[in-house]
């Protein structure tokens, strides 16, 4: 029989965490394995996350800059700057997320991913776009209507949600690279994403509805308030404006309330149909 200490040691020493078939891998084991064998982030560089991340970010910058009424030269410059590093950083982030997908406790792994990855990616994002507009504006057009600051603030929230969703998908076996038989084609992954988006988007509404049905009013209220306060704090803090904090918090609450009502109505309809 293998001692638990030997199992723990073998996991921490693993050249690649995907070779470990034990479903219970601690957060500490993941950190030790990554520190001792960082090359696995290169061998498992997640091109799927890199490709989709770069595509979404480019679309995001295009939308924000045009909404800020920047001209096409400024907008396309920002999009190209974003693409220049996002494919690489999103691939690394994807490999890190994949490393934590089986880590326990799950809540701690989720917290680590949603905090460390946005810090990592946005440090590079801020430095790159700031350098382009400050030191190379004579060559590459700089924003004229503060689009960079607006895009950066919203991008932080986008990154937190993206990190959460990527972890959610990888825990369901989607967007994996170098994971043996669990790795599927990008086409196969894309077919599963719409359903996972639905599950991800309805997670908080379903949680609130469940708490209310169990008469846990304080728990439901806590989830509802926490969502708006988190969104408002992130956007207001990174934009540096109080107006952004309270307006986005109100917007987040309005969206969550609408989704919760739709989910509750949908649940009632499904319940009635199941009885007939």
Backbone torsions as a table, in degrees:
resi	resn	phi	psi	omega
1	UNK	NA	138.6	179.9
2	UNK	-87.3	131.2	178.5
3	UNK	-69.8	151.8	-179.8
4	UNK	-62.0	-32.9	179.9
5	UNK	-64.0	-37.1	-179.6
6	UNK	-70.1	-36.9	177.1
7	UNK	-65.0	-44.7	179.0
8	UNK	-59.5	-43.7	-178.6
9	UNK	-65.3	-41.8	-177.8
10	UNK	-66.0	-36.2	178.5
11	UNK	-67.4	-47.1	-178.8
12	UNK	-63.6	-29.9	-176.9
13	UNK	-91.5	0.8	-173.4
14	UNK	-61.0	133.9	175.7
15	UNK	-65.5	-32.0	179.7
16	UNK	-145.7	121.6	-177.3
17	UNK	-62.2	-22.5	179.6
18	UNK	-71.0	-13.3	177.6
19	UNK	-82.0	-11.6	179.9
20	UNK	-86.3	123.4	-177.2
21	UNK	-97.5	-7.1	175.5
22	UNK	-70.6	122.4	-176.8
23	UNK	-70.8	-19.4	-178.0
24	UNK	-97.8	90.7	177.4
25	UNK	-113.1	121.5	-176.8
26	UNK	-75.1	158.6	176.8
27	UNK	-59.0	-39.3	178.1
28	UNK	-61.5	-39.7	177.9
29	UNK	-62.6	-40.6	179.7
30	UNK	-62.5	-47.1	179.7
31	UNK	-60.6	-45.5	-178.8
32	UNK	-64.5	-41.1	179.7
33	UNK	-65.2	-42.1	-179.9
34	UNK	-67.4	-37.8	179.7
35	UNK	-69.6	-38.3	-177.7
36	UNK	-82.7	-26.1	-178.1
37	UNK	-135.8	65.4	-179.0
38	UNK	-64.7	-17.2	-178.8
39	UNK	-62.1	-22.1	-179.4
40	UNK	-65.7	-22.7	176.7
41	UNK	-72.4	-23.7	177.1
42	UNK	-84.6	-46.4	-179.4
43	UNK	-67.2	-27.5	177.8
44	UNK	-107.8	22.8	177.6
45	UNK	-52.6	121.9	-168.9
46	UNK	-86.7	91.3	-178.5
47	UNK	-65.1	-26.5	177.9
48	UNK	-65.9	-48.9	178.1
49	UNK	-64.8	-36.2	179.4
50	UNK	-64.8	-45.1	-179.0
51	UNK	-65.9	-51.3	-178.8
52	UNK	-67.0	-38.2	179.6
53	UNK	-64.0	-44.1	179.6
54	UNK	-65.2	-40.8	179.9
55	UNK	-64.3	-45.3	-179.3
56	UNK	-67.5	-40.9	-179.5
57	UNK	-66.3	-39.1	178.2
58	UNK	-63.1	-42.8	177.7
59	UNK	-64.7	-38.0	179.9
60	UNK	-63.6	-47.8	179.7
61	UNK	-65.7	-37.8	178.0
62	UNK	-60.6	-44.8	-178.6
63	UNK	-66.3	-47.9	-177.0
64	UNK	-65.4	-43.0	-178.3
65	UNK	-67.2	-40.4	179.2
66	UNK	-71.5	-34.0	175.9
67	UNK	-65.4	-27.7	177.6
68	UNK	-86.1	5.7	177.2
69	UNK	62.9	37.1	172.8
70	UNK	-80.8	152.5	179.3
71	UNK	-75.0	169.2	-174.1
72	UNK	-65.9	-33.2	179.2
73	UNK	-63.2	-45.3	178.5
74	UNK	-65.2	-45.3	-177.3
75	UNK	-62.6	-48.8	-178.6
76	UNK	-67.5	-32.1	175.9
77	UNK	-62.6	-46.7	179.2
78	UNK	-62.0	-40.5	179.4
79	UNK	-63.6	-44.3	-179.5
80	UNK	-68.0	-37.7	177.2
81	UNK	-63.2	-42.9	179.1
82	UNK	-62.3	-44.3	-179.5
83	UNK	-65.6	-28.9	-175.1
84	UNK	-62.0	-28.5	-179.1
85	UNK	-122.1	-20.0	-171.8
86	UNK	-66.9	-36.5	179.3
87	UNK	-59.2	-41.2	-179.8
88	UNK	-71.7	-50.8	-175.5
89	UNK	-67.3	-35.9	178.6
90	UNK	-67.6	-33.7	176.4
91	UNK	-66.6	-40.8	176.5
92	UNK	-66.1	-44.8	178.6
93	UNK	-59.5	-40.5	178.4
94	UNK	-62.2	-38.4	178.3
95	UNK	-66.6	-37.8	178.6
96	UNK	-67.6	-45.1	178.4
97	UNK	-58.6	-44.5	-179.9
98	UNK	-60.9	-35.0	179.7
99	UNK	-64.8	-29.3	-177.2
100	UNK	-97.5	2.4	-172.4
101	UNK	-65.2	-27.8	179.7
102	UNK	-108.5	7.0	-176.4
103	UNK	-70.9	144.4	177.8
104	UNK	-123.3	147.8	-2.3
105	UNK	-70.1	145.5	-174.6
106	UNK	-61.1	-36.1	-177.1
107	UNK	-66.1	-36.6	179.9
108	UNK	-71.5	-40.5	177.2
109	UNK	-61.5	-41.2	178.2
110	UNK	-63.4	-43.6	179.7
111	UNK	-62.2	-43.8	-179.4
112	UNK	-62.1	-45.8	-178.6
113	UNK	-64.1	-43.6	-175.7
114	UNK	-75.4	-14.2	178.0
115	UNK	-99.6	-49.9	-172.9
116	UNK	-71.8	-40.8	-176.6
117	UNK	-67.1	-45.4	175.1
118	UNK	-60.1	-37.6	177.9
119	UNK	-62.8	-44.5	-179.9
120	UNK	-63.2	-53.2	-174.7
121	UNK	-70.1	-35.9	-176.7
122	UNK	-80.6	-22.1	172.5
123	UNK	-64.3	-45.4	177.9
124	UNK	-67.3	-42.1	-179.5
125	UNK	-61.0	-47.2	-177.7
126	UNK	-63.7	-48.1	-178.2
127	UNK	-61.5	-43.0	-176.7
128	UNK	-65.7	-50.9	-178.8
129	UNK	-69.4	-35.9	178.6
130	UNK	-65.1	-44.1	179.4
131	UNK	-63.6	-40.5	179.8
132	UNK	-62.1	-43.1	-176.9
133	UNK	-81.3	-25.4	-175.9
134	UNK	-91.5	-43.6	-172.7
135	UNK	-106.1	-17.7	-177.1
136	UNK	-123.7	22.9	-176.4
137	UNK	-69.6	-16.1	176.9
138	UNK	-76.5	-19.1	179.2
139	UNK	-104.7	-47.2	-179.1
140	UNK	-110.0	125.6	-175.1
141	UNK	-60.0	135.2	179.1
142	UNK	-98.7	157.2	-179.2
143	UNK	-68.3	148.1	-178.5
144	UNK	-110.9	-15.1	-176.2
145	UNK	-121.5	33.7	178.4
146	UNK	59.2	29.0	-179.7
147	UNK	-64.4	-34.4	-178.9
148	UNK	-62.2	-45.7	-179.5
149	UNK	-64.6	-40.1	178.9
150	UNK	-65.6	-45.5	-178.5
151	UNK	-63.2	-39.5	-178.3
152	UNK	-65.3	-42.7	-178.8
153	UNK	-62.8	-48.3	179.9
154	UNK	-68.1	-32.6	-178.3
155	UNK	-63.6	-32.0	178.6
156	UNK	-62.6	-48.3	178.1
157	UNK	-62.2	-41.8	178.7
158	UNK	-58.8	-40.0	-178.9
159	UNK	-67.5	-40.3	178.7
160	UNK	-62.4	-47.3	178.7
161	UNK	-64.6	-38.7	179.6
162	UNK	-64.2	-43.1	179.3
163	UNK	-62.8	-42.8	178.6
164	UNK	-62.7	-44.0	-177.7
165	UNK	-68.8	-39.9	177.4
166	UNK	-61.3	-43.1	177.9
167	UNK	-64.2	-41.6	177.8
168	UNK	-59.7	-45.5	-179.6
169	UNK	-66.1	-43.8	-176.9
170	UNK	-68.0	-30.6	174.5
171	UNK	-67.7	-18.6	176.3
172	UNK	-102.5	14.9	174.1
173	UNK	79.6	20.3	-178.2
174	UNK	-111.8	145.2	-179.4
175	UNK	65.9	30.5	178.3
176	UNK	-88.3	147.1	176.5
177	UNK	-133.8	133.2	178.3
178	UNK	67.7	29.7	-178.2
179	UNK	-109.2	28.6	177.2
180	UNK	65.1	-133.0	-176.9
181	UNK	-67.4	-20.0	179.3
182	UNK	-72.8	-21.3	-179.0
183	UNK	-74.4	124.9	178.5
184	UNK	-114.9	170.6	178.4
185	UNK	-69.9	158.4	178.2
186	UNK	-60.6	-38.4	178.5
187	UNK	-60.8	-42.5	178.4
188	UNK	-64.8	-39.9	178.9
189	UNK	-63.6	-42.7	-177.4
190	UNK	-62.7	-30.7	178.8
191	UNK	-67.1	-30.6	-177.1
192	UNK	-86.9	-21.1	-173.8
193	UNK	-60.2	-42.7	-179.8
194	UNK	-55.8	-43.0	179.1
195	UNK	-66.2	-39.7	179.0
196	UNK	-67.6	-34.0	175.4
197	UNK	-61.4	-43.9	178.6
198	UNK	-60.2	-46.7	179.8
199	UNK	-63.6	-39.4	-179.2
200	UNK	-67.2	-46.2	-177.5
201	UNK	-67.3	-33.9	-177.0
202	UNK	-90.7	4.0	-177.3
203	UNK	-61.8	-53.8	-179.4
204	UNK	-65.5	-46.8	176.5
205	UNK	-56.0	-43.1	-180.0
206	UNK	-66.1	-35.2	178.9
207	UNK	-67.0	-43.8	179.4
208	UNK	-64.1	-44.5	179.1
209	UNK	-62.2	-40.8	179.0
210	UNK	-64.4	-43.4	178.6
211	UNK	-61.7	-41.3	-179.8
212	UNK	-66.8	-39.2	179.0
213	UNK	-66.4	-27.9	177.2
214	UNK	-91.5	5.9	179.2
215	UNK	62.3	31.7	175.3
216	UNK	-96.2	73.6	-173.3
217	UNK	-62.7	-43.8	-177.8
218	UNK	-65.2	-38.7	178.9
219	UNK	-65.3	-44.0	179.4
220	UNK	-64.4	-41.7	178.5
221	UNK	-64.9	-39.2	179.6
222	UNK	-62.7	-43.4	178.4
223	UNK	-63.6	-45.1	-178.6
224	UNK	-62.4	-48.7	-178.3
225	UNK	-67.3	-39.2	-177.9
226	UNK	-61.9	-37.7	-179.7
227	UNK	-61.8	-51.6	-179.4
228	UNK	-64.1	-41.3	-179.5
229	UNK	-65.9	-37.3	178.9
230	UNK	-66.2	-47.0	179.6
231	UNK	-62.3	-46.6	179.9
232	UNK	-62.5	-41.1	-179.7
233	UNK	-65.0	-43.2	-179.6
234	UNK	-63.8	-51.8	-176.6
235	UNK	-71.3	-42.3	178.9
236	UNK	-66.1	-40.3	-179.6
237	UNK	-66.2	-47.5	-177.6
238	UNK	-76.9	-21.9	174.9
239	UNK	-86.4	-22.9	179.5
240	UNK	75.3	25.7	-179.0
241	UNK	-134.1	129.4	178.7
242	UNK	-63.0	-35.5	-179.0
243	UNK	-60.6	-36.9	177.6
244	UNK	-67.0	-35.8	-176.9
245	UNK	-63.9	-54.0	-175.0
246	UNK	-76.3	-33.0	179.2
247	UNK	-69.1	-41.8	179.5
248	UNK	-72.1	-30.8	175.6
249	UNK	-64.7	-45.0	177.4
250	UNK	-62.3	-41.3	178.3
251	UNK	-63.0	-41.7	179.4
252	UNK	-63.8	-42.5	178.4
253	UNK	-64.7	-40.1	179.5
254	UNK	-63.0	-43.7	179.7
255	UNK	-65.0	-45.0	-179.2
256	UNK	-65.1	-39.6	178.5
257	UNK	-62.4	-44.1	180.0
258	UNK	-62.7	-45.5	179.9
259	UNK	-65.2	-37.3	-179.8
260	UNK	-66.5	-42.8	178.3
261	UNK	-63.7	-43.4	179.0
262	UNK	-63.6	-40.2	179.6
263	UNK	-65.5	-42.4	-179.6
264	UNK	-64.0	-43.3	178.3
265	UNK	-63.8	-43.8	178.1
266	UNK	-61.0	-39.8	179.6
267	UNK	-65.4	-39.2	178.4
268	UNK	-64.7	-42.6	179.7
269	UNK	-63.7	-44.8	179.1
270	UNK	-62.5	-37.5	-179.6
271	UNK	-65.4	-41.1	179.1
272	UNK	-68.3	-41.1	180.0
273	UNK	-64.8	-35.0	-179.7
274	UNK	-68.1	-22.1	-179.7
275	UNK	-82.3	-17.3	-178.4
276	UNK	-96.5	NA	NA
